[in-house]
Amino acid sequence: MLRKIVVRRAKLGELEEQLVKQLDQVRTEQEELAVAERVIARMAEQFAAAAADATPAEVQVAGRVVLLVPHRGPGMAQDALPPDYQRIMAVVRDAGGPVSTRQVGQELGLEVTVRGKLEPLRGKLSKLAGRGWLRKLPDGRFTTRL
């Protein structure tokens, strides 16, 4: 009977040793997975931030949705602009030279005889110039940047 107990203890000791090794392997793998999760989460945040920079953000101002115009950066395409601003850029680009707010308004089909209809357009043109998309000349006309 004593011999059976000794044999059984030896087998249990071996089993315990195997289980300890397996437990160490499981814990190591769990730590690696936790690190991988943190890396993926960090990368997802960075991709989301990059996408937010490339896509115009919408904000509420006085209850109205306003699209933000991003600053022009190297290699940045006009696709980053809201559709209204893309149309303005196309008009200025197609003009082949400096254009006035009135000329852009005519091309866009605005009522240019009413000054109040041109002021929002002038603001958009100025915003495009301020963000590096257009160049504003001293006489108030606008042209594309080279």
Secondary structure, 3 states (H helix, E strand, C coil): CHHHHHHHHHHHHHHHHHHHHHHHHHHHHHHHHHHHHHHHHHHHHHHHHHHHHHCCCEEEECCEEEECCCCCCCCCCHHHCCHHHHHHHHHHHHHCCCECHHHHHHHHCCCCCCHHHHHHHHHHHHHHHHCCCEEECCCCCEEECC
